């Protein structure tokens, strides 16, 4: 985000408009007067900060109001307020990314972009400090101090111990929060193309209940059902089994629901394009685990009866997948305990979760504590109820509908989205623009082509497939990145152009043009052409 800062130094000016803050992005309340507020002591200040007596104090509310070029971009860091308005307009990484911290703290973003900061714990301090060249840039941008009363107010606003959500994990402020309790937060589209592997902090979150607090030392995974010996595994016993790593994309069934809501309101969170992320998962194959419990895949009598493998989480969420997917080595289904080389974060299922590559996100049960081989699907609303079933565009009510007769979502359809430019980007007619995005299809079906249009589908050109394009046939569990050079023109509108993308998978499944044609009551599986409108800069 703060990439190439040194190259931007000539653009620095005095007052601008962003603030670098260490308060984790919290929007804090002011509980005292400005007169009572005191800036940090001289001993507590960093060399990139101004003398305490020379600058005013601002409330978090005042800082939070400065989130645009017009109003000024302010950020905070280490209790100091910085105006980066002038700086961001010449930032090599673009205004969009750096502006995500506007009105709040920059520290959570620096935790991701560590090349510009250093850990000062070894020198008697705590937390992060900017590296020397970054400190030189910060110093002239400081415009004030954050009111210490706001920091105290943040601590006082903690949830009641009786609140079931009192111990929720900290979440990165870049996540677009659609619901705080239970948490639904989508990856920020402006950052998704930065890394083929999504950082854990930016991986989308979809929880149905409070995040359970689990002691890994006391944890047990229960395995039972048809053809297996009932067994309880400790985490250590699971980790002693042969380890497998699989890079797989997970996508919520409601990803892009907001596009369906533009046709007619559906049911659920109005996700944008960010309810999809990609990670490298580590764990034990489900097939290996089941065989360790006595399942014999060569036993025709057992395998003829076995139709589903059910999963249940500590939070009570239940789901199941077809047995042919679950017990097949080629299905790459994991009982995962690692995410991108680290233990699973609490929001993503610590200590165990299912990873069912190519299947809808809800089948990838988090906080997994039960696995059962069965002749039947799992019970519960997430499998047998309406929650993850797609009805036709004409169904606007479930009156008279036999919900049980509809198949539950498993593999997902082919999908592609534009990640850059972002909607509303300012361009000139005739500009050549690099359009970047992602494409993915369920069932391991790789992406074989992405088409891009700069004129709302009137003409097309083929994009270049980049990272992820070389995945094995039938095992393309991860998304594919793509890019295309297009020229925008004002032939259709003097004020804007519409960029469009559509993908084709290895089974030659393609995306439908219209969201209206696939609208459904639950707002699931919107894979219509993705459109991004960009604006032409007004003539001066």
JOWO-V28496 format. One record per residue. PHI is phi in degrees with one decimal (NA if undefined). Layout:
PHI + PHI
This chain:
NA + -99.5 + -59.9 + 58.6 + -60.1 + -61.5 + -67.0 + -91.0 + -56.8 + -60.9 + -83.0 + -67.5 + -131.8 + -75.8 + -75.4 + -136.9 + -179.2 + -137.0 + -125.3 + -98.7 + -124.6 + -97.9 + -96.6 + 69.3 + 82.5 + -67.3 + -91.3 + -99.4 + -92.6 + -92.8 + -117.5 + -143.9 + -81.3 + -59.4 + -63.3 + -83.7 + -74.6 + -129.3 + -74.3 + -57.9 + -64.3 + -59.5 + -66.7 + -85.3 + -78.1 + -88.1 + -66.8 + -89.5 + -110.4 + -79.0 + -56.5 + -59.9 + -82.5 + -92.8 + -129.7 + -75.6 + -108.6 + -118.9 + -81.2 + -62.2 + -61.4 + -66.1 + -63.8 + -64.6 + -80.7 + -106.0 + -128.9 + -144.6 + -60.1 + -65.5 + -90.8 + 97.2 + -106.8 + -116.5 + -137.1 + -125.7 + -154.8 + 56.4 + 80.9 + -103.5 + -110.1 + -125.1 + -104.8 + -110.6 + -56.1 + -67.3 + -61.0 + -66.5 + -68.9 + -119.6 + -71.4 + -60.0 + -81.3 + 95.6 + -72.1 + -57.3 + -69.0 + -67.3 + -74.7 + -63.6 + -87.7 + -59.2 + 84.5 + -152.0 + -85.7 + -90.8 + -59.7 + -59.5 + -76.7 + -67.5 + -64.1 + -87.5 + -107.3 + -76.4 + -67.9 + -105.9 + -133.4 + -135.3 + -81.1 + -97.6 + -63.8 + -74.2 + -112.6 + 91.7 + -100.8 + -140.8 + 77.3 + -103.2 + -132.7 + -68.4 + -67.9 + -55.4 + -69.3 + -72.3 + -60.8 + -63.7 + -73.8 + -65.6 + -48.8 + -75.3 + -92.3 + -69.4 + -117.1 + 175.4 + -123.5 + -83.5 + -59.5 + -59.7 + -62.7 + -68.1 + -64.1 + -64.4 + -64.6 + -63.3 + -66.1 + -75.7 + -92.4 + -60.3 + -68.7 + -63.4 + -58.5 + -81.2 + -73.3 + -61.8 + -101.5 + -65.7 + -111.1 + -62.6 + -65.3 + -70.1 + -123.0 + -69.6 + -66.7 + -73.7 + -63.0 + -85.0 + -85.3 + -93.6 + -154.1 + -90.1 + -134.9 + -70.9 + -75.3 + -131.5 + -133.2 + -102.2 + -59.7 + -73.1 + -57.4 + -66.2 + -109.1 + -65.4 + -82.4 + -70.5 + -146.8 + -63.7 + -93.2 + -73.6 + -56.1 + -52.3 + -66.4 + -107.6 + -68.5 + -61.3 + -120.9 + -137.2 + -109.7 + -101.8 + -147.2 + -57.8 + -72.5 + -70.8 + -95.9 + -121.8 + -90.0 + -59.9 + -66.8 + -98.1 + -73.4 + -137.1 + -103.7 + -95.0 + -118.7 + -152.3 + 116.8 + -66.7 + 77.8 + -126.7 + -87.6 + -60.6 + -140.2 + -119.8 + -104.3 + -78.5 + -63.2 + -64.0 + -66.1 + -65.2 + -71.5 + -81.5 + -75.1 + -53.6 + -90.7 + -130.1 + -118.0 + -134.9 + -91.6 + -143.4 + -91.5 + -111.0 + -134.6 + -66.7 + -60.7 + -94.5 + -54.2 + 67.6 + -58.3 + -56.5 + -68.5 + -71.9 + -64.4 + -69.2 + -82.8 + -164.5 + -59.5 + -109.5 + -114.2 + 124.7 + -62.9 + -84.6 + -58.5 + -87.9 + -96.4 + -97.8 + -89.0 + -153.0 + -152.3 + -130.0 + -146.9 + -98.3 + -103.0 + -123.5 + 173.6 + -108.2 + -58.9 + -60.8 + -61.1 + -65.6 + -62.1 + -66.6 + -67.3 + -65.0 + -96.7 + 102.1 + -66.8 + -108.8 + -65.6 + -94.4 + -84.5 + -64.5 + -68.3 + -67.4 + -69.0 + -70.2 + -86.6 + -71.0 + -115.8 + -142.9 + -119.3 + -98.6 + -128.1 + -139.1 + -100.3 + -57.5 + -79.1 + 95.3 + -69.9 + -127.0 + -159.9 + -150.9 + -130.8 + -58.0 + -61.2 + -63.0 + -76.7 + -67.8 + -96.7 + -81.7 + -62.6 + -70.4 + -74.1 + 55.2 + -74.9 + -116.5 + -93.5 + -94.7 + -125.3 + -129.5 + -136.2 + 54.0 + 79.8 + -123.9 + -55.2 + -52.4 + -64.8 + -56.3 + -66.6 + -115.6 + 112.2 + -48.7 + -93.2 + -136.8 + -146.0 + -82.0 + -125.8 + -113.9 + -57.2 + 85.6 + -108.6 + -56.1 + -53.0 + -64.8 + -76.1 + -90.7 + -55.9 + -94.6 + 52.4 + -60.9 + -133.3 + -144.1 + -129.1 + -139.3 + -83.0 + -154.8 + -87.7 + -128.4 + -66.0 + -64.7 + -78.5 + 108.1 + -69.1 + -78.8 + -117.0 + -102.7 + -82.0 + -80.1 + -55.3 + -125.9 + -127.1 + -104.3 + -103.1 + -70.1 + -59.2 + -85.5 + -87.0 + -110.7 + -152.7 + -92.7 + -60.0 + 77.5 + -93.9 + -86.8 + -58.3 + -63.6 + -81.6 + -90.4 + -73.6 + -74.4 + -62.2 + -129.5 + -67.6 + -105.1 + -78.9 + -61.3 + -142.0 + -151.6 + -143.2 + -90.5 + -104.3 + -152.2 + -69.8 + -83.3 + -54.2 + 83.5 + -57.1 + -92.1 + -134.4 + -109.6 + -54.0 + 93.0 + -63.4 + -92.2 + -122.5 + -88.0 + -97.4 + -123.5 + -168.0 + -129.6 + -142.5 + -160.6 + -141.1 + -71.5 + 70.2 + 77.4 + -77.2 + -67.8 + -89.9 + -106.6 + -162.9 + -129.1 + -107.1 + -128.8 + -126.3 + -105.9 + -136.2 + 58.6 + 92.6 + -69.0 + -135.2 + -135.1 + -141.7 + -87.7 + -78.7 + -91.8 + -80.4 + -117.1 + -59.5 + 94.9 + -72.6 + -100.3 + -68.6 + -63.1 + -59.8 + 78.2 + -132.6 + -83.8 + -78.1 + -101.3 + -69.2 + -117.0 + -86.5 + -148.3 + -154.2 + -151.3 + -94.8 + -129.0 + -110.4 + -89.6 + -137.0 + -100.9 + -65.1 + -92.3 + -151.2 + -77.0 + -113.4 + -158.1 + -127.4 + -115.0 + -87.6 + -138.5 + -135.3 + -151.7 + -121.3 + -127.4 + -98.3 + -65.4 + -93.5 + 61.0 + -79.2 + -123.8 + -82.8 + -72.8 + -70.0 + -109.6 + -67.3 + -62.7 + -71.9 + -120.9 + -55.2 + -146.9 + -56.0 + -89.3 + 67.5 + -102.9 + 53.8 + -74.8 + -123.2 + -66.4 + -47.1 + -94.3 + -116.9 + -131.8 + -90.2 + -114.8 + -100.6 + -85.9 + -65.7 + -66.4 + -68.0 + -85.4
